[in-house]
Amino acid sequence: MTLPNSFNVAWEGVMLNKLRSFLTTLGIIIGVAAVIIMLAVSAGAEAEIEDQISGLGANLIMVTPFRSFGGVRGAGRGFAGGGPGGITTFTYDEVLFLSENLTNISGVSLEQGTTQTVKGGSTTLNSVSIVGVTADFLEVRDYDIGQGRFFTHAENEAIQRVAIVGAGIAEDLFETADPIGQQVRIGSSRFTIIGVMAEQGVVGATDNDGRIYIPASVVFKKFGGSGFGGNRVRMILVKAKNGDVMDNVMEQITALLAGRRQIDPDEPNFGVRTQQDIVDARASTTAAFRSLLAWVAAVSLVVGGIGIMNIMLVSVTERTREIGLRQALGARPRDVQRQFLLEAVMLSLVGGLAGLLVGVAGSFVFGELGGMRTELVPLSLPLAFCASAAVGIFFGYYPATRAAQLDPIEALRRE
């Protein structure tokens, strides 16, 4: 029997019971769709992490204190310990100390946040994120001013009540009016708007357009340093001039802070890390997440394959007389085997094609309604389709071989 004839006969066999064939393909449809959707979820999670990390700024070094349990760990001169929850802290003086003594850097900054009520004109906004930073903040975080200017080192040192508002805040308070030079009340203090940040949108869980930036010195004096008390800082941000000097700058930070705190630089009570450290840490987490999703998708495909095997075995039993008749008319065992193997592959391929459509549509729907970012992975489409074909061949081989091994005389006698 020629291959085209085998295809025709196999297709007729699939169409003998349309409902049963459709229900058989459902397992493959679900399995293929699961592969595509779960890879899209995994890719979306990775893309979300990359966006958050890239939003920190290029060549950024983060200096964070270690946690302290049962007292201040490694306390020394210039060290502030015993923040809420046992979290040790830096001091604002240490930020200034690094800014004055580090070389090969573009700037040093911090982000000291508080939440306040903001009033501008006749509009009042509640729970607005107020962020105290230094004059180097734009350079450190690679942010842009959309209108006006940022405050200077002199204004920060003089504790000037000036503010740079996010694009969303400017629109909420003043609509189409020019916000530059306008007065706003933050908490109980009046501030003069000197700039508007360029639109940034939401990065991770942070709405950058809904923030107001003011000098860090003002946050410490007027708002108590975000509830810590005094001038405590939880993180120092340092931007190296380029990637080649990152290691040198990190060594300088360790040496300078260890010397100021009078502690062993080989056993510091603070950590110095870069974006790559965060990427490496998150990569292991997402890899485990991706492996889990892959196993779930693989199980779905295997279940679909078992369904195909089951139906094909039932089909062989039901069509025993047909097989015997075909062999009596000259069909060879390999022709019978090829026919039933093609039927299994057709079922899996039809299910695979339908699964591709369901998977692509499901990825977008899941992203819109599931509250989790999804990124369709183009490679997942041929991968899932080829997997469905492999499942059809693997699980269809045994029933096809069993059909080919039937004795034609015994088959013709079967009622």
C-alpha positions as CSV (number, residue, x, y, z in Angstrom):
1,M,0.0,0.0,0.0
2,T,1.4,3.4,-1.0
3,L,1.9,6.1,1.6
4,P,-0.9,8.4,0.3
5,N,-3.3,5.4,0.4
6,S,-2.2,4.8,4.0
7,F,-3.0,8.4,4.9
8,N,-6.4,8.2,3.3
9,V,-7.3,4.9,5.1
10,A,-5.9,6.3,8.4
11,W,-8.0,9.5,8.1
12,E,-11.1,7.4,7.4
13,G,-10.4,5.5,10.6
14,V,-10.0,8.7,12.6
15,M,-13.3,10.0,11.2
16,L,-15.3,6.8,11.9
17,N,-16.1,8.1,15.4
18,K,-15.7,11.9,15.4
19,L,-16.8,12.5,19.0
20,R,-14.4,9.9,20.3
21,S,-11.6,11.3,18.2
22,F,-12.3,14.8,19.5
23,L,-12.3,13.7,23.1
24,T,-9.1,11.8,22.6
25,T,-7.4,14.9,21.2
26,L,-8.4,17.0,24.2
27,G,-5.6,15.5,26.3
28,I,-3.1,16.6,23.6
29,I,-4.7,20.0,23.3
30,I,-4.5,20.7,27.0
31,G,-0.9,19.4,27.1
32,V,0.3,21.5,24.2
33,A,-1.5,24.6,25.5
34,A,0.0,24.0,29.0
35,V,3.5,24.0,27.5
36,I,3.0,27.3,25.7
37,I,1.2,29.1,28.6
38,M,3.6,27.9,31.3
39,L,6.6,28.9,29.3
40,A,5.0,32.3,28.7
41,V,4.4,32.7,32.4
42,S,8.0,31.8,33.1
43,A,9.3,34.2,30.4
44,G,7.0,36.9,31.7
45,A,8.4,36.5,35.3
46,E,12.0,36.7,34.0
47,A,11.2,39.8,31.9
48,E,9.5,41.4,35.0
49,I,12.7,40.8,37.0
50,E,14.9,42.2,34.2
51,D,12.8,45.3,34.0
52,Q,13.0,45.9,37.7
53,I,16.8,45.4,37.7
54,S,17.4,47.5,34.7
55,G,15.2,50.2,36.3
56,L,17.8,50.5,39.1
57,G,20.3,52.1,36.7
58,A,23.4,51.1,34.9
59,N,26.7,50.3,36.7
60,L,24.9,50.6,40.0
61,I,26.3,49.3,43.3
62,M,24.1,48.8,46.3
63,V,25.5,49.0,49.8
64,T,23.2,47.4,52.4
65,P,23.7,46.6,56.1
66,F,23.4,43.1,57.4
67,R,20.6,42.1,59.8
68,S,21.4,42.3,63.4
69,F,19.9,39.8,65.9
70,G,20.0,40.3,69.6
71,G,21.9,43.5,69.5
72,V,24.1,45.6,67.2
73,R,26.4,43.5,65.1
74,G,29.9,44.9,64.6
75,A,29.0,48.4,65.8
76,G,31.8,51.0,65.3
77,R,32.3,54.7,64.9
78,G,29.7,56.1,62.5
79,F,27.5,53.0,62.6
80,A,23.8,53.2,63.4
81,G,22.3,50.0,64.6
82,G,19.1,48.7,66.0
83,G,16.5,49.8,63.5
84,P,13.0,48.4,63.5
85,G,12.9,44.6,63.2
86,G,16.6,44.2,64.1
87,I,17.7,45.8,60.8
88,T,20.9,47.7,61.1
89,T,21.3,50.9,59.2
90,F,23.8,53.4,57.8
91,T,23.8,57.1,58.6
92,Y,23.4,60.0,56.3
93,D,26.9,61.1,57.3
94,E,28.2,57.9,55.8
95,V,26.5,58.7,52.5
96,L,28.2,62.1,52.4
97,F,31.5,60.5,53.5
98,L,31.4,58.1,50.5
99,S,30.4,60.8,48.1
100,E,33.5,62.9,49.2
101,N,36.0,60.1,49.2
102,L,35.2,57.6,46.4
103,T,36.9,57.8,43.0
104,N,35.8,56.5,39.6
105,I,32.2,57.2,40.4
106,S,29.4,59.2,38.8
107,G,27.5,59.8,42.0
108,V,26.3,58.6,45.4
109,S,22.7,58.8,46.5
110,L,20.0,57.2,48.6
111,E,16.2,56.8,48.6
112,Q,14.6,57.6,51.9
113,G,10.9,57.3,51.6
114,T,7.9,58.5,53.5
115,T,4.2,58.8,52.8
116,Q,2.4,62.1,53.1
117,T,-0.7,64.0,52.2
118,V,0.0,66.5,49.4
119,K,-2.1,69.5,48.6
120,G,-1.7,71.7,45.5
121,G,-4.3,74.4,44.7
122,S,-7.7,72.9,45.4
123,T,-6.6,69.3,45.0
124,T,-5.5,67.0,47.8
125,L,-3.8,63.7,47.3
126,N,-3.5,61.2,50.1
127,S,-0.7,58.7,50.7
128,V,1.7,60.1,48.2
129,S,5.2,58.6,48.1
130,I,7.8,61.2,49.1
131,V,11.4,60.2,48.4
132,G,14.4,62.0,49.9
133,V,17.4,61.8,47.6
134,T,20.7,63.6,46.9
135,A,21.6,65.9,44.0
136,D,23.3,62.9,42.3
137,F,20.1,60.9,42.1
138,L,19.3,61.5,38.4
139,E,22.8,60.4,37.4
140,V,22.8,57.4,39.7
141,R,19.4,56.1,38.6
142,D,19.6,57.2,34.9
143,Y,16.4,59.2,35.2
144,D,15.5,62.3,33.2
145,I,13.9,65.6,34.0
146,G,11.0,66.4,31.7
147,Q,10.6,70.1,32.7
148,G,12.5,72.5,35.0
149,R,15.5,71.3,36.9
150,F,16.7,69.1,39.7
151,F,17.9,70.5,43.0
152,T,21.6,71.1,43.6
153,H,24.1,70.0,46.3
154,A,23.9,73.5,47.8
155,E,20.1,73.3,48.1
156,N,20.3,69.9,49.7
157,E,22.9,71.1,52.2
158,A,20.8,74.2,53.0
159,I,17.7,72.0,53.6
160,Q,15.8,74.0,50.9
161,R,12.1,73.0,50.6
162,V,12.1,72.3,46.9
163,A,10.4,69.5,45.1
164,I,10.5,67.6,41.8
165,V,7.2,65.9,41.1
166,G,6.4,62.9,39.0
167,A,4.5,63.4,35.7
168,G,1.4,61.9,37.1
169,I,1.4,64.0,40.3
170,A,1.9,67.2,38.2
171,E,-1.2,66.3,36.1
172,D,-3.3,65.4,39.1
173,L,-2.5,68.6,41.0
174,F,-2.4,71.2,38.2
175,E,-3.9,69.5,35.1
176,T,-2.7,71.6,32.1
177,A,-1.3,74.5,34.1
178,D,2.5,74.9,34.4
179,P,3.6,73.4,37.7
180,I,7.0,75.1,37.8
181,G,7.1,77.6,40.6
182,Q,3.8,76.4,42.1
183,Q,3.5,75.9,45.8
184,V,2.5,72.5,47.3
185,R,2.0,71.5,50.9
186,I,3.6,68.2,51.8
187,G,2.5,67.1,55.2
188,S,2.6,70.4,57.2
189,S,5.4,72.1,55.1
190,R,5.2,74.1,52.0
191,F,7.5,73.3,49.1
192,T,8.2,75.0,45.8
193,I,8.1,72.9,42.6
194,I,11.3,73.4,40.6
195,G,11.0,70.4,38.2
196,V,8.8,67.7,36.7
197,M,10.3,64.2,36.0
198,A,10.0,62.7,32.6
199,E,7.2,60.1,32.2
200,Q,8.4,56.7,33.4
201,G,5.3,54.7,34.1
202,V,5.2,51.7,36.4
203,V,8.4,49.7,37.0
204,G,7.8,46.5,38.9
205,A,5.4,47.5,41.7
206,T,6.5,51.2,41.8
207,D,4.6,54.0,40.0
208,N,7.5,56.3,39.3
209,D,5.1,59.0,38.0
210,G,3.3,59.1,41.3
211,R,6.3,60.1,43.4
212,I,7.7,63.4,44.6
213,Y,11.5,63.9,45.1
214,I,12.8,66.3,47.7
215,P,16.3,66.8,49.3
216,A,17.2,64.0,51.7
217,S,18.2,66.6,54.3
218,V,14.6,67.8,54.3
219,V,13.2,64.3,54.8
220,F,15.5,63.8,57.8
221,K,14.6,67.1,59.4
222,K,10.9,67.4,58.6
223,F,9.7,63.8,58.4
224,G,12.0,61.9,60.8
225,G,13.8,59.8,58.2
226,S,10.9,57.6,57.0
227,G,10.0,56.6,60.6
228,F,13.5,55.3,61.5
229,G,14.3,58.4,63.6
230,G,17.4,60.5,63.3
231,N,19.3,60.3,60.0
232,R,19.4,56.5,59.4
233,V,19.6,55.1,55.9
234,R,18.9,51.5,54.9
235,M,20.7,51.5,51.5
236,I,23.4,53.5,49.8
237,L,23.4,53.7,46.0
238,V,26.7,54.3,44.2
239,K,27.1,54.5,40.4
240,A,30.5,53.6,38.9
241,K,31.7,55.5,35.9
242,N,31.7,52.4,33.8
243,G,31.7,48.6,34.1
244,D,35.5,48.3,34.1
245,V,35.9,50.1,37.4
246,M,33.0,48.3,39.3
247,D,35.3,46.0,41.2
248,N,37.6,48.9,42.2
249,V,34.7,51.0,43.4
250,M,33.4,48.1,45.4
251,E,36.8,47.6,47.1
252,Q,36.9,51.3,47.9
253,I,33.5,51.2,49.5
254,T,34.4,48.2,51.7
255,A,37.7,49.8,52.7
256,L,36.3,53.2,53.5
257,L,33.3,52.1,55.5
258,A,35.3,49.4,57.3
259,G,37.9,52.0,58.2
260,R,35.3,54.5,59.4
261,R,33.5,51.9,61.5
262,Q,36.8,50.5,62.8
263,I,36.0,46.9,61.8
264,D,37.8,44.2,59.8
265,P,37.2,44.8,56.1
266,D,37.3,41.0,55.6
267,E,34.3,40.7,58.0
268,P,32.2,43.8,57.3
269,N,28.8,44.4,58.8
270,F,27.4,45.5,55.5
271,G,27.1,44.0,52.0
272,V,28.2,45.5,48.6
273,R,26.5,44.0,45.6
274,T,25.7,44.9,42.0
275,Q,22.7,44.2,39.6
276,Q,24.5,41.1,38.4
277,D,24.4,39.6,41.9
278,I,20.6,40.2,42.0
279,V,20.3,38.7,38.5
280,D,22.2,35.5,39.6
281,A,20.1,35.2,42.7
282,R,16.9,35.6,40.8
283,A,18.0,33.3,38.0
284,S,18.2,30.3,40.3
285,T,14.7,31.0,41.5
286,T,13.2,31.4,38.0
287,A,15.1,28.3,36.8
288,A,13.4,26.2,39.6
289,F,10.1,27.8,38.7
290,R,10.6,27.0,35.0
291,S,11.5,23.4,35.8
292,L,8.4,23.0,37.8
293,L,6.2,24.4,35.1
294,A,7.9,22.2,32.5
295,W,7.2,19.1,34.5
296,V,3.6,20.0,34.9
297,A,3.3,20.5,31.1
298,A,5.1,17.3,30.4
299,V,2.7,15.4,32.7
300,S,-0.2,16.9,30.7
301,L,1.3,15.6,27.4
302,V,1.9,12.2,28.9
303,V,-1.7,12.0,30.1
304,G,-2.9,12.9,26.6
305,G,-0.6,10.3,25.1
306,I,-2.0,7.6,27.4
307,G,-5.5,8.6,26.2
308,I,-4.4,8.1,22.6
309,M,-2.9,4.7,23.4
310,N,-6.1,3.6,25.2
311,I,-8.4,4.7,22.3
312,M,-6.1,3.0,19.7
313,L,-6.2,-0.3,21.7
314,V,-10.0,-0.1,21.8
315,S,-10.0,0.7,18.1
316,V,-7.8,-2.4,17.3
317,T,-10.2,-4.6,19.3
318,E,-13.3,-3.1,17.6
319,R,-11.8,-3.4,14.1
320,T,-10.3,-6.9,14.4
321,R,-12.4,-8.3,11.5
322,E,-11.5,-5.3,9.4
323,I,-7.8,-5.9,10.0
324,G,-8.2,-9.6,9.1
325,L,-10.1,-8.8,6.0
326,R,-7.5,-6.3,4.9
327,Q,-4.7,-8.9,5.5
328,A,-6.7,-11.5,3.5
329,L,-6.9,-9.1,0.6
330,G,-3.2,-8.6,0.5
331,A,-2.3,-6.0,3.1
332,R,1.1,-6.7,4.8
333,P,1.6,-6.5,8.5
334,R,3.7,-3.3,8.1
335,D,0.8,-1.8,6.1
336,V,-1.6,-2.4,9.0
337,Q,1.0,-1.1,11.5
338,R,1.5,2.0,9.4
339,Q,-2.2,2.6,9.2
340,F,-2.8,2.5,12.9
341,L,0.4,4.5,13.7
342,L,-0.7,7.2,11.2
343,E,-4.1,7.3,13.0
344,A,-2.4,7.9,16.3
345,V,-0.1,10.6,14.8
346,M,-3.0,12.3,13.1
347,L,-4.9,12.5,16.4
348,S,-1.9,14.0,18.2
349,L,-1.1,16.4,15.3
350,V,-4.7,17.7,15.1
351,G,-4.6,18.1,18.9
352,G,-1.2,19.8,18.6
353,L,-2.5,22.3,16.1
354,A,-5.5,23.1,18.2
355,G,-3.3,23.3,21.3
356,L,-1.1,25.9,19.6
357,L,-4.1,28.1,19.0
358,V,-5.4,27.6,22.6
359,G,-1.9,28.1,24.0
360,V,-1.3,31.4,22.2
361,A,-4.8,32.8,23.0
362,G,-4.5,31.5,26.6
363,S,-1.1,33.3,27.1
364,F,-2.7,36.6,26.2
365,V,-5.8,36.0,28.2
366,F,-3.8,34.8,31.3
367,G,-1.7,37.9,31.1
368,E,-4.7,40.2,30.9
369,L,-6.9,38.5,33.5
370,G,-4.4,36.6,35.7
371,G,-2.6,39.6,37.1
372,M,0.8,38.1,36.0
373,R,2.9,39.2,33.1
374,T,3.3,36.7,30.3
375,E,5.7,36.7,27.4
376,L,5.0,34.4,24.5
377,V,8.1,32.3,23.7
378,P,8.3,31.8,19.9
379,L,10.4,28.6,20.3
380,S,7.6,27.1,22.5
381,L,5.3,26.8,19.4
382,P,7.4,24.3,17.3
383,L,8.6,22.7,20.5
384,A,5.1,21.9,21.7
385,F,4.0,20.8,18.3
386,C,6.9,18.4,17.9
387,A,6.3,17.1,21.3
388,S,2.7,16.3,20.4
389,A,3.9,14.4,17.3
390,A,6.4,12.5,19.4
391,V,3.7,11.6,21.9
392,G,1.5,10.2,19.0
393,I,4.4,8.1,17.7
394,F,5.4,6.8,21.1
395,F,2.0,6.0,22.4
396,G,0.6,4.8,19.1
397,Y,3.4,2.4,18.3
398,Y,2.3,-0.4,20.7
399,P,-1.4,-0.5,19.5
400,A,-0.2,-0.4,15.8
401,T,2.2,-3.2,16.4
402,R,-0.5,-5.2,18.2
403,A,-2.8,-4.7,15.2
404,A,-0.1,-5.9,12.7
405,Q,0.6,-9.0,14.7
406,L,-3.0,-10.3,14.5
407,D,-3.5,-13.6,12.8
408,P,-5.7,-12.9,9.7
409,I,-7.6,-16.3,10.1
410,E,-8.3,-15.7,13.8
411,A,-9.2,-12.1,13.0
412,L,-11.8,-13.1,10.4
413,R,-13.4,-15.6,12.8
414,R,-13.8,-12.8,15.5
415,E,-17.4,-11.7,15.9
